Amino acid sequence: MKSRYKVFIGSIFLAAAVGFIAIRTTSRTRRPNEKTLAQPPLSQNNLSQPSNQLGSSASATGAAFKNQRLWQALAVKITQGHPEENRAALLSFFENQFRSPSNHLSANELIEFLESGEDASTSLGFRVGAAHRLEEWPTLRVAALDWLGTLDPAAAASYAEKIFNQEKSADEFAIALRNLAFGLPQNNEALTQRFEQLLAKEDWKNVPSQGYLEAFDIAAYLVNPDLVQPLSHNISDTRNEPLRKASFVALDRMAQANPKLIIKQLLANEFLQNSPFTRAGLFSHADIRDHEQRQLVESYLLNTKVQSQEISSFAEAFPNGSATLVYGLVSENRSPSFSDLAQQDRSSLKWVREWLGDKRFASRQPELQKLESKLESYVASAVRGGILPTP
């Protein structure tokens, strides 16, 4: 028998790149604007200058800063190497200069570099790895902000305010959001406001960078019902596929984390009317063992504005055991156990049979009958496998 539980593993950006995550599955298998410094034209903020000027004591802001030549040497190296060489050089620089017992550069040196206004392109992407840290950094400033969050979360959260107020780079803004989340973990109100600030930047939204798209993980972390509306609006915008897909992944993971909160918003405000199959997938995350969620699903099924095609899509996915597992900037992954899924299937079967016997759901009989048949198969399989006791 095919299993119905699928997992997507990757990043928000990767999810946006490959397309919408399948939310209607029949399986249940699980498995765990940049500045270029070394090449013309050179801007006033370029770190890397021609070799005869590398010893200059002036920074882009007109003043020297501590360890300036160390940073300049790194800038030259990463603007002359191949991407993998650049990544290795950045990792080595961080470990040797900030982690090694023989070198004691601190978070203060990172802040001084950031204050200088200097930067260098790395020819790398914006790639999130394990433990919410970056594995690739598109610029030297993004790397410095990432490292600052590792060395001194409180200082990184404080410096994030400057990044937010400057609004110079979506990638820097994304790292600053992460730094705020971990440096001030109790201040979700401020984090929400800053994420909404990112959403409102039309130039970043129109041509989203990798960092901009990865920042949508903040929504999955917050699970704030106020974010359902802007994310739903993005999903309905067919002109910007990366934005649509990143918004979908974020909203789908919000529904995985707290289905009651999300579907309540969808039902009350009729969001996603122009994306009915997406809405069906989000409702399919409901766990109708919970009385309030069951009432919300019943209201959805009884809503005459919801077409039969959408209900068919809902029935095909429900109860939705799919999970999107990502290397997120902030959020943690969640995935249900086989035992919990099986118990949910059995309980859902009970309530589907109740609905089939209820005249209010007469117009949904074809969809509910297919759902009943599918759930009977799931429950029987779980009994044979010893996951559920024999009734």
Salt bridges, closest charged atoms under 4 A:
GLU109 OE2 - LYS66 NZ 3.30
GLU115 OE2 - LYS162 NZ 2.79
GLU135 OE1 - ARG127 NH1 2.93
GLU136 OE2 - ARG127 NH2 3.36
ASP146 OD1 - ARG178 NH1 2.52
GLU161 OE1 - ARG194 NH2 2.61
GLU167 OE1 - LYS201 NZ 3.56
GLU172 OE2 - ARG141 NE 2.91
GLU202 OE2 - LYS205 NZ 3.77
ASP203 OD1 - LYS201 NZ 3.63
ASP217 OD1 - ARG253 NH1 2.94
ASP237 OD1 - ARG239 NE 2.92
GLU241 OE2 - ARG244 NH1 2.58
GLU241 OE1 - LYS245 NZ 3.26
ASP252 OD1 - HIS285 NE2 2.80
GLU270 OE2 - LYS305 NZ 3.48
ASP287 OD2 - ARG289 NH2 2.63
ASP290 OD2 - LYS260 NZ 3.60
GLU292 OE1 - LYS260 NZ 3.67
GLU292 OE2 - LYS264 NZ 3.43
GLU310 OE2 - ARG279 NE 2.77
GLU332 OE2 - HIS132 NE2 2.93
ASP340 OD1 - ARG289 NH2 3.17
ASP345 OD1 - ARG4 NH2 2.77
ASP345 OD2 - ARG28 NH1 2.76
ASP358 OD2 - ARG360 NH2 2.93
GLU372 OE2 - ARG353 NE 3.31
GLU376 OE2 - ARG353 NH2 2.84
